[in-house]
């Protein structure tokens, strides 16, 4: 076993627009959820999510949703941090067909691997980490919730 631990960096919630449904493409169903705002709080940093960015979600034929997210964080002291992550969610075995029929689960578990970029010297440490996050999408209120951890 390797020696590691997970350190909580911050938790966040982001509000999302109504989904923009591009529709079936060769890889699956393309659905875009745009970030409309949010906030993050934690032991290492606090601030807000700017109203830019999105999740460019692809729902595969096996019901797995592949997340492709980009967002900008703004810390309380004015630093900008670019956050990007990939990950997955499971809409169930019939998730693809159900989505085409207008049905999607109310809540979805989210597992992702965030990466960060910042030019601000107080947050340069983010450029050197690989993070892990566990969260949930509540589609009834168009909000996602995450806890974000760094491996130490």
VEXLOVEX-681804 format. One line per field, with one value per residue: residue number from 1; z, y, x of N, C-alpha, C, O in turn. Coordinates in steps of 0.02 Angstrom, whole numbers, plus 50000, padded with zeros to 5 digits. Atoms other than C-alpha are relative to their C-alpha. Layout:
<recs>
num [NUM, ...]
nw [Z, ...]
nv [Y, ...]
nu [X, ...]
caw [Z, ...]
cav [Y, ...]
cau [X, ...]
cw [Z, ...]
cv [Y, ...]
cu [X, ...]
ow [Z, ...]
ov [Y, ...]
ou [X, ...]
</recs>
This chain:
<recs>
num [1, 2, 3, 4, 5, 6, 7, 8, 9, 10, 11, 12, 13, 14, 15, 16, 17, 18, 19, 20, 21, 22, 23, 24, 25, 26, 27, 28, 29, 30, 31, 32, 33, 34, 35, 36, 37, 38, 39, 40, 41, 42, 43, 44, 45, 46, 47, 48, 49, 50, 51, 52, 53, 54, 55, 56, 57, 58, 59, 60, 61, 62, 63, 64, 65, 66, 67, 68, 69, 70, 71, 72, 73, 74, 75, 76, 77, 78, 79, 80, 81, 82, 83, 84, 85, 86, 87, 88, 89, 90, 91, 92, 93, 94, 95, 96, 97, 98, 99, 100, 101, 102, 103, 104, 105, 106, 107, 108, 109, 110, 111, 112, 113, 114, 115, 116, 117, 118, 119, 120, 121, 122, 123, 124, 125, 126, 127, 128, 129, 130, 131, 132, 133, 134, 135, 136, 137, 138, 139, 140, 141, 142, 143, 144, 145, 146, 147, 148, 149, 150, 151, 152]
nw [50000, 50002, 49944, 50022, 49964, 50036, 49961, 50025, 50022, 49995, 50025, 50039, 50035, 50061, 50031, 50071, 50043, 50027, 50048, 50072, 50028, 50068, 50026, 50014, 50043, 50002, 49935, 49953, 50000, 49975, 49960, 49969, 49941, 49989, 49931, 49992, 49938, 49946, 49951, 49970, 49933, 49973, 49959, 50039, 50043, 50001, 50052, 50040, 50069, 50047, 50045, 50063, 49998, 50010, 50005, 50066, 49982, 50051, 49972, 50044, 50010, 49942, 49945, 49963, 50020, 49997, 49986, 50027, 49968, 49994, 49962, 49970, 49929, 49979, 49927, 49963, 50008, 50070, 50046, 50047, 50005, 50051, 49978, 50050, 49978, 50031, 49952, 50023, 49962, 50028, 50007, 50000, 50060, 50054, 49996, 50068, 50027, 49957, 50014, 50064, 49987, 49957, 49930, 49973, 49926, 49963, 49970, 50029, 49967, 50045, 49979, 50048, 49986, 50020, 50008, 49991, 50025, 49974, 50003, 49936, 49960, 49940, 50020, 50046, 49977, 50036, 50064, 49989, 49970, 50032, 49950, 50007, 49970, 49996, 49995, 50021, 50038, 49984, 50061, 49982, 49984, 50047, 49960, 49985, 49937, 50001, 49953, 50040, 49960, 50031, 49974, 49966]
nv [49941, 49936, 49955, 49939, 49981, 49949, 49939, 49961, 49933, 49960, 50027, 49948, 50012, 49960, 50001, 50015, 49982, 50056, 50033, 49987, 50066, 50002, 50061, 50056, 49993, 50067, 50024, 50006, 49941, 49941, 49955, 49949, 49965, 49941, 49975, 49933, 49971, 50047, 49980, 50053, 49986, 50055, 49983, 49973, 49944, 49981, 49952, 50012, 50022, 49949, 50024, 50021, 50071, 50047, 50071, 50025, 50069, 50049, 50059, 50057, 50048, 50044, 49963, 49963, 49931, 49980, 49928, 49961, 49937, 49946, 49946, 49953, 49983, 49936, 50003, 49940, 49949, 49978, 50043, 50041, 50069, 50040, 50068, 50045, 50069, 50053, 50047, 50038, 50010, 50058, 49988, 50065, 50041, 49973, 49928, 49971, 50002, 49960, 49929, 49985, 49997, 49943, 50019, 50001, 50004, 49937, 49991, 50041, 49999, 49974, 50013, 49963, 49989, 49931, 49969, 49927, 49956, 49932, 49960, 49965, 50035, 50033, 50060, 50037, 50069, 50037, 50022, 50060, 50055, 50035, 50004, 50048, 49973, 50040, 49953, 50020, 49952, 49999, 49971, 49966, 49930, 49981, 49984, 50054, 49993, 50040, 49995, 50006, 50022, 50008, 50057, 49976]
nu [50042, 49966, 50015, 50034, 50061, 50038, 50011, 50057, 49981, 50061, 50064, 50033, 50063, 50006, 50066, 49995, 50056, 50037, 49956, 50001, 49995, 49975, 50031, 49956, 49941, 49971, 49975, 50056, 50043, 49964, 50043, 49958, 50026, 49958, 49994, 50030, 49973, 49987, 49950, 49960, 49975, 49961, 49941, 49944, 50020, 50071, 50017, 50060, 49992, 50023, 50054, 49970, 49984, 50056, 49987, 50018, 50014, 50018, 50033, 49984, 50055, 50005, 50029, 49949, 49989, 49930, 49997, 49945, 50017, 49952, 50030, 49953, 50010, 49973, 49992, 50019, 49948, 49997, 49963, 50039, 49976, 50034, 50011, 50027, 50001, 50038, 50026, 50057, 50061, 50036, 50071, 50033, 49993, 50042, 49995, 49999, 50068, 50043, 49988, 50033, 50072, 50012, 49995, 49933, 50004, 50000, 49934, 49947, 49935, 49948, 49932, 49959, 49929, 49985, 49934, 50005, 49947, 50004, 49939, 49993, 49949, 50028, 50036, 49958, 49999, 50053, 49973, 49959, 50038, 50056, 50053, 50055, 50061, 50061, 50055, 50067, 50040, 50071, 50029, 50062, 49985, 49946, 49941, 49954, 49965, 49939, 49945, 49939, 49943, 49934, 49961, 49939]
caw [50000, 49963, 50101, 50068, 50147, 50080, 50144, 50126, 50024, 50009, 49978, 49848, 49773, 49598, 49522, 49344, 49200, 49127, 49018, 48839, 48745, 48590, 48566, 48508, 48435, 48393, 48572, 48658, 48704, 48724, 48862, 48921, 49095, 49113, 49281, 49340, 49507, 49670, 49817, 49897, 50077, 50163, 50266, 50121, 50020, 50008, 49875, 49735, 49569, 49429, 49309, 49172, 49127, 49109, 49115, 48938, 48985, 48872, 48915, 48844, 48781, 48938, 49048, 49113, 49108, 49068, 49145, 49062, 49172, 49166, 49288, 49362, 49550, 49625, 49802, 49935, 49910, 49722, 49650, 49496, 49485, 49332, 49379, 49259, 49291, 49214, 49300, 49293, 49353, 49329, 49263, 49272, 49147, 49046, 49074, 48889, 48835, 48986, 48947, 48767, 48838, 48948, 49111, 49216, 49399, 49523, 49608, 49540, 49629, 49552, 49561, 49482, 49474, 49475, 49416, 49448, 49370, 49454, 49426, 49601, 49713, 49864, 49763, 49661, 49766, 49671, 49510, 49588, 49651, 49584, 49677, 49703, 49731, 49781, 49757, 49706, 49575, 49631, 49465, 49553, 49610, 49470, 49594, 49616, 49782, 49800, 49932, 49858, 49926, 49886, 49904, 50027]
cav [50000, 50177, 50306, 50442, 50536, 50649, 50828, 50924, 51083, 51151, 51108, 51195, 51211, 51273, 51322, 51268, 51326, 51218, 51087, 51130, 50969, 50952, 50774, 50609, 50619, 50471, 50462, 50471, 50608, 50780, 50888, 51053, 51125, 51304, 51370, 51518, 51545, 51464, 51471, 51371, 51362, 51262, 51254, 51304, 51429, 51520, 51619, 51607, 51521, 51646, 51632, 51557, 51378, 51223, 51036, 50967, 50801, 50649, 50510, 50348, 50208, 50106, 50243, 50313, 50502, 50567, 50739, 50869, 51024, 51191, 51333, 51487, 51509, 51681, 51681, 51804, 51894, 51912, 51771, 51682, 51493, 51390, 51222, 51080, 50902, 50743, 50610, 50499, 50479, 50330, 50361, 50175, 50034, 50116, 50294, 50329, 50274, 50355, 50522, 50514, 50490, 50645, 50554, 50583, 50536, 50677, 50650, 50583, 50535, 50622, 50565, 50676, 50718, 50908, 51000, 51183, 51325, 51491, 51629, 51700, 51662, 51619, 51482, 51417, 51258, 51211, 51196, 51049, 50940, 50811, 50824, 50702, 50754, 50666, 50750, 50747, 50832, 50881, 50910, 50963, 51124, 51130, 51125, 51018, 50992, 50932, 50898, 50921, 50837, 50840, 50687, 50719]
cau [50000, 50055, 50063, 49934, 49790, 49654, 49651, 49488, 49521, 49344, 49163, 49059, 48889, 48855, 48690, 48657, 48549, 48414, 48497, 48539, 48506, 48612, 48546, 48616, 48790, 48905, 48974, 48803, 48681, 48762, 48684, 48759, 48731, 48796, 48858, 48753, 48843, 48890, 49008, 49147, 49205, 49339, 49496, 49610, 49506, 49339, 49249, 49123, 49102, 49090, 48942, 49049, 49088, 48983, 48971, 48973, 48894, 48888, 48765, 48832, 48720, 48759, 48683, 48847, 48863, 49037, 49067, 49177, 49176, 49265, 49235, 49318, 49334, 49359, 49430, 49379, 49545, 49517, 49622, 49556, 49573, 49530, 49456, 49428, 49376, 49316, 49218, 49067, 48890, 48775, 48600, 48561, 48560, 48420, 48481, 48511, 48337, 48254, 48337, 48275, 48099, 48119, 48157, 48311, 48346, 48315, 48483, 48646, 48807, 48959, 49141, 49273, 49459, 49483, 49639, 49675, 49774, 49811, 49938, 49909, 50059, 49950, 49865, 50012, 50007, 49847, 49948, 50041, 49899, 49780, 49616, 49473, 49294, 49135, 48969, 48789, 48682, 48508, 48420, 48260, 48345, 48477, 48621, 48776, 48866, 49046, 49178, 49353, 49509, 49694, 49804, 49943]
cw [50000, 50058, 49972, 50048, 49957, 50047, 49967, 49983, 50008, 49979, 49959, 49975, 49941, 49975, 49924, 49962, 49984, 49947, 49928, 49967, 49927, 49965, 49987, 49950, 50000, 50068, 50051, 49993, 50031, 50034, 50035, 50058, 50014, 50073, 50003, 50064, 50050, 50048, 50025, 50066, 50024, 50039, 49960, 49957, 50002, 49944, 49963, 49933, 49955, 49952, 49930, 50007, 49995, 50010, 49931, 50007, 49938, 50035, 49951, 49996, 50058, 50062, 50043, 49971, 50010, 50007, 49970, 50021, 49999, 50035, 50025, 50071, 50013, 50076, 50032, 49995, 49927, 49952, 49955, 49993, 49948, 50026, 49943, 50028, 49955, 50054, 49972, 50049, 49967, 50000, 50000, 49934, 49941, 49997, 49933, 49973, 50041, 49985, 49935, 50007, 50049, 50074, 50021, 50076, 50032, 50029, 49970, 50041, 49948, 50029, 49947, 50024, 49977, 49995, 50001, 49966, 50029, 49993, 50065, 50045, 50062, 49983, 49950, 50019, 49964, 49933, 50006, 50026, 49950, 50055, 49983, 50030, 49996, 50008, 49978, 49960, 50023, 49942, 50014, 50016, 49958, 50036, 50008, 50064, 49998, 50064, 49960, 50046, 49958, 50031, 50029, 50020]
cv [50062, 50043, 50064, 50014, 50052, 50058, 50039, 50071, 50047, 49959, 50054, 49977, 50047, 49994, 49995, 50025, 49938, 49967, 50023, 49932, 50004, 49939, 49945, 50018, 49931, 49972, 49988, 50062, 50058, 50046, 50049, 50032, 50058, 50022, 50070, 50034, 49946, 50028, 49940, 50024, 49940, 50023, 50032, 50061, 50010, 50049, 49980, 49970, 50055, 49969, 49990, 49925, 49957, 49929, 49979, 49924, 49958, 49939, 49943, 49952, 49951, 50036, 50038, 50070, 50018, 50076, 50030, 50072, 50049, 50057, 50046, 50015, 50068, 49999, 50065, 50056, 50017, 49958, 49961, 49932, 49964, 49929, 49960, 49930, 49956, 49954, 49963, 50005, 49944, 50013, 49935, 49965, 50026, 50077, 50035, 50004, 50043, 50075, 50020, 50006, 50056, 49985, 49997, 49994, 50069, 50016, 49951, 50007, 50020, 49984, 50030, 50007, 50070, 50015, 50075, 50035, 50069, 50034, 50037, 49963, 49964, 49935, 49958, 49926, 49958, 49973, 49933, 49940, 49967, 49992, 49944, 50034, 49950, 50049, 49971, 50056, 49992, 50037, 50035, 50073, 50025, 50021, 49937, 50018, 49954, 50012, 49985, 49987, 49999, 49940, 50028, 49941]
cu [50044, 49978, 49967, 49942, 49965, 49988, 49943, 50024, 49942, 49941, 49968, 49932, 49998, 49929, 50009, 49939, 49959, 50044, 49988, 50012, 50020, 49969, 50050, 50054, 50034, 50022, 49945, 49956, 50040, 49950, 50047, 49963, 50047, 49998, 49970, 50024, 50013, 50052, 50039, 50028, 50041, 50060, 50057, 49982, 49924, 49988, 49937, 50019, 49972, 49949, 50028, 50014, 49938, 50024, 49974, 49993, 49985, 49970, 50012, 49941, 49992, 49972, 50049, 50006, 50073, 50002, 50063, 49987, 50058, 49965, 50055, 49978, 50030, 50003, 49978, 50050, 50014, 50040, 49952, 50033, 49958, 49996, 49970, 49999, 49958, 49976, 49941, 49941, 49962, 49926, 49960, 50005, 49961, 50003, 49999, 49929, 49953, 50009, 49965, 49924, 49983, 50004, 50073, 49994, 50003, 50068, 50049, 50064, 50052, 50069, 50046, 50073, 50020, 50075, 49990, 50058, 49988, 50067, 50012, 50049, 49972, 49965, 50040, 50004, 49947, 50025, 50036, 49961, 49952, 49948, 49951, 49939, 49943, 49943, 49935, 49968, 49928, 49966, 49934, 50010, 50059, 50064, 50043, 50037, 50061, 50041, 50063, 50058, 50063, 50034, 50064, 50043]
ow [50030, 50081, 49936, 50087, 49914, 50101, 49907, 50026, 50039, 49949, 49972, 49970, 49945, 49973, 49896, 49991, 50000, 49914, 49906, 49971, 49884, 49907, 50003, 49897, 50038, 50078, 50100, 49941, 50086, 50004, 50068, 50051, 50031, 50104, 49963, 50076, 50036, 50040, 50021, 50075, 50010, 50047, 49990, 49938, 50015, 49923, 49991, 49909, 49966, 49941, 49881, 50063, 49993, 50016, 49917, 49992, 49893, 50080, 49895, 50036, 50066, 50116, 50091, 49910, 50064, 49962, 49970, 49988, 50008, 50019, 50028, 50084, 49985, 50109, 49998, 50003, 49912, 49894, 49977, 49987, 49954, 50046, 49911, 50067, 49923, 50111, 49912, 50108, 49907, 50053, 49991, 49883, 49884, 49969, 49926, 49951, 50014, 49983, 49930, 49968, 50071, 50115, 49988, 50105, 50006, 50028, 49955, 50058, 49890, 50088, 49888, 50081, 49922, 50029, 49982, 49958, 50026, 50003, 50075, 50055, 50083, 50028, 49918, 49976, 49956, 49909, 49955, 50039, 49901, 50107, 49928, 50081, 49949, 50048, 49968, 49976, 50025, 49942, 49974, 50005, 49971, 50022, 50016, 50078, 49979, 50092, 49925, 50096, 49898, 50091, 49997, 50049]
ov [50064, 50038, 50102, 49972, 50084, 50050, 50053, 50105, 50100, 49906, 50114, 49918, 50105, 49939, 50020, 50029, 49882, 50001, 50032, 49905, 50025, 49942, 49951, 50045, 49887, 49912, 49953, 50094, 50051, 50066, 50028, 50052, 50047, 50022, 50114, 50092, 49886, 50084, 49883, 50083, 49883, 50083, 50065, 50099, 49963, 50085, 49948, 49978, 50079, 49908, 50020, 49899, 49981, 49915, 49984, 49887, 49980, 49910, 49943, 49956, 49922, 50007, 50071, 50079, 50009, 50112, 50000, 50109, 50030, 50074, 50027, 50034, 50084, 49995, 50116, 50115, 50049, 49976, 49940, 49927, 49961, 49900, 49981, 49911, 49978, 49956, 49966, 50021, 49932, 50019, 49936, 49996, 50020, 50108, 50089, 50057, 50078, 50112, 50073, 50041, 50062, 50025, 49967, 50023, 50114, 50073, 49893, 50062, 49998, 49996, 50014, 49991, 50079, 49986, 50100, 50007, 50096, 50003, 50065, 49903, 49913, 49895, 49914, 49883, 49897, 49923, 49900, 49888, 49997, 49963, 49918, 50068, 49911, 50096, 49910, 50115, 49937, 50098, 50076, 50114, 50079, 50074, 49882, 50077, 49896, 50067, 49935, 50021, 49986, 49927, 50067, 49951]
ou [50098, 49921, 49999, 49921, 49996, 49960, 49945, 50051, 49948, 49948, 49979, 49917, 50020, 49900, 50057, 49884, 49980, 50083, 49931, 50067, 49981, 49950, 50109, 50041, 50013, 50018, 49956, 49955, 50066, 49899, 50094, 49905, 50105, 49946, 49988, 50008, 50005, 50076, 50015, 50044, 50024, 50072, 50099, 50025, 49886, 50034, 49892, 50075, 49917, 49950, 50005, 50015, 49882, 50084, 49914, 50040, 49950, 50001, 49985, 49894, 49939, 49969, 50030, 50011, 50100, 49980, 50116, 49950, 50116, 49908, 50113, 49921, 50083, 49951, 49971, 50033, 50064, 50045, 49899, 50095, 49897, 50047, 49923, 50043, 49910, 50001, 49927, 49949, 49971, 49895, 49899, 50021, 49984, 49958, 49969, 49906, 49911, 49960, 49935, 49892, 49925, 49982, 50115, 49948, 50036, 50091, 50031, 50084, 50049, 50081, 50041, 50089, 50045, 50117, 49937, 50112, 49933, 50120, 50066, 50041, 50000, 49951, 50012, 50016, 49955, 50000, 50049, 49991, 49931, 49962, 49950, 49944, 49938, 49947, 49927, 49976, 49902, 49964, 49912, 49965, 50086, 50092, 50017, 50049, 50056, 50040, 50067, 50067, 50061, 50025, 50100, 50097]
</recs>
